[in-house]
Amino acid sequence: EQLRVSAPSNAYDFGQIVNAVNATKDKAACADLLTITDPKILPVLLSNKLEGEILLIFVQSLEDYVAGKDPGLAYQHLFYLSKAERFKVVVALLSKNEKEEVQQLFDLLSESQSDQYSLEDLESLKKVYEL
C-alpha cells in the first residue's frame, strides 16, 4: 500500500514522512512528497537530518517519477538539496555506485529541455555533487 503524503508544515513533519518513505523505499510516495514540497524550503525542512540514504531515495524518486514529467522541478530539488546542512559530508561519503545513480539523474536532465536550467547550470551543479 502506497503511503499517503501531504504537504509538510514543518521540519518535524517532513522528517517523519521522509523516515517512513525511506523505511519502505517507497519511491512513488517520495516523488509525491518532492512534487508538493517547494524546493526552496528543502534545506529548512531537512534541517540537519540529511543522510546518504535520504539523498539517494530523493535522487531515485526524482529520476523515476519527476524528471521525465518536470525536469525543471527535478533540477530545482537537486540545486536546493545541495544547500542543505551536512550535504558536503553526505556527498563525500557516497560510494562509487551511489555516485553513478546521481550521475544517471544528471544525464537524464541533460537530455531534457527546461527553461529552469541551462547545460552550464547542470555542469556547475554536477561539480557540487562531486561528479
Order of alpha helices (4+ residues) and beta strands (2+ residues): alpha-alpha-alpha-alpha-alpha-alpha-alpha-alpha
